[in-house]
Amino acid sequence: AYLTTYPAGSARPNASTLNSLDARIKANAAIVPAGIDGRVNIFSTHNTDVVIDTNGYFIEPELAPAGQGLVFYPLTPCRILDTRSPAGPLGGPAFRGARTIPVRASNCGVPATARAYSLNATVVPDGPLSFITLYPTGQLLPEVSTLNALTGTITANAAIVPAGTNGAIDLYASLDNVPQTILDITASFAPPGAAGGLRFFPITPCRILDTRDPVGPFGGPIMGALETREFAVPQ
């Protein structure tokens, strides 16, 4: 029913990395602290094949190769691509195969110094879709997937994607479907020095909210339709 990824040598946390209650193929993004000897543990409640793709890592600033360490710069969540919109570089039409997305041409305030993007990808397929893949423009299509929608359902997943030629990224949709595709950006990674930059500090995976629990600041009740609820994330 679920799979958990956590640092080797740590106790298994009460947190899930992904859930697949209907036993379908699913993908999910995760940032996982390294454990003993740089290893991670994977726990699964059921028999399953597991595929892990990596697109980066975090290390101490002083250990980063000169000029290569990047800092996290949060952005107001913003829609970059929506193929349901009128035809254009960041709009329609829906497509299969590869298409270049000029991220910097959006109105999302992406800095020209950005070398990678924190994105959320959503597909609205009209039937089974094997996968989509996001990757840097100018590079070959990698043998990885960003998300899978084999049941033809609306599916979303987060991804950190390096910037390619002219800061663009490519989106490849498998040839078995022509999905509507939406890309939202939440942050960029760029060299240190600009205002607002943040460094990443890993912690042991920990569940901070579960509305199935008794009523409380980080528990129930269940959220109703169109409800907004504020959570004071503990520091």
Phi, psi and omega in degrees: 000328178209165181227139180234133176245132185205166185294137175299137181095350178260155174293146179296124184280163175273066181210145179250146176271322173205161180231142178217075185292338180259010176066022178270162177295130182219152176235152176206145177272147179207140170256118189240126175298144176283141179256213181302129180057027179076015184268160172232153175258147173235126177245133178231138180282343182221166176300130182200146167276139183238134176238128179240127174245145179236147179226012177166178180206164178244132175223170178298140182307322183289346179264352183287140174305144185306126176078005184250343180289136182245155180244149181276125178241105181292148176234156170296126181311134189211142181274123179266313185230137172211104184288355175279348179280170178304157183302138179171175182301331180239021180229214181291177000272173170297155186208162167240162186083204187259147175212140179271133181249110181281082188306318184291345179279355180284173177262029187264004177071031179288124183292147180295342181276354185299133178247354176200160184231143170262114189236160167237122182254136178230136175243143175238083184278159175257017179174188182303132178235117183297310182189162161235154179226133174254134182203164184293135174300138181097351177251161178290151176301120181281162180271059178220161175239149175269323173203164180228142179219061185293340178268001178077016181268157174299128186222140178229154175201150177274157179203142169256120188236123176297146176285142179253212181305127181057027179076008184272163172233158176252145176239123179247125175252131182302155192281003182271002183200161174239083187278150163287138186230137179235134175236126175244144178249140179239343182190167172229162174245128184213167178300152180293162176126328180278160180292145174089001182288142181234147175255151186268131177236111184287150173227164175296133180309136186210136179276123181256343182215135173207104184289356174280346179284171176304158182302132180178178182302330181234026179228216180294176008275174174302145179279134180276167179301135178064014179276142170247133182227138182261139180233126178274090184299125182294143180271000000 
